[in-house]
Amino acid sequence: MYSIEMAYARMRELQDQANRSRAHQAMPPRSRRRLRRAAAAAAAAKKS
C-alpha cells in the first residue's frame, strides 16, 4: 500500500534532488554530468 507518508517522503526526495541540480547549474557541464551519473548510481543502489 502506498501511504501518504511514503508520498511525502518521495516528494521531499525529489525536492532535494531539484535543489541539488539547481545548485550545480554554475558548474561546467562535464562536472555536472559526472555528479548526475554518481547520483543516478546511488539512487539505483538505494532501490535494490
C-alpha positions as CSV (number, residue, x, y, z in Angstrom):
1,M,0.0,0.0,0.0
2,Y,1.2,3.5,-0.9
3,S,0.7,5.7,2.2
4,I,0.7,9.4,2.4
5,E,3.9,9.2,4.4
6,M,5.6,7.4,1.5
7,A,4.3,10.0,-1.0
8,Y,5.5,12.8,1.2
9,A,9.0,11.2,1.6
10,R,9.2,10.8,-2.2
11,M,8.2,14.5,-2.7
12,R,10.9,15.6,-0.3
13,E,13.4,13.4,-2.1
14,L,12.5,15.0,-5.5
15,Q,12.6,18.4,-4.0
16,D,16.1,17.8,-2.6
17,Q,17.2,16.5,-5.9
18,A,15.8,19.5,-7.7
19,N,17.6,21.8,-5.3
20,R,20.9,20.0,-5.8
21,S,20.6,20.1,-9.6
22,R,19.8,23.8,-9.4
23,A,22.9,24.4,-7.2
24,H,25.1,22.6,-9.8
25,Q,24.0,24.8,-12.7
26,A,27.0,27.1,-12.3
27,M,29.4,24.1,-12.7
28,P,31.0,23.2,-16.1
29,P,28.9,20.6,-18.0
30,R,31.5,17.8,-17.6
31,S,31.4,18.0,-13.8
32,R,27.6,18.2,-13.7
33,R,27.4,15.0,-15.9
34,R,29.8,13.2,-13.5
35,L,27.7,14.2,-10.5
36,R,24.4,13.3,-12.2
37,R,25.9,9.8,-13.0
38,A,27.0,9.4,-9.4
39,A,23.6,10.4,-8.1
40,A,21.9,8.0,-10.5
41,A,24.1,5.2,-9.4
42,A,23.4,6.0,-5.8
43,A,19.7,6.0,-6.5
44,A,19.9,2.7,-8.3
45,A,21.8,1.2,-5.4
46,K,19.2,2.5,-3.0
47,K,16.4,0.9,-4.9
48,S,17.9,-2.6,-4.8
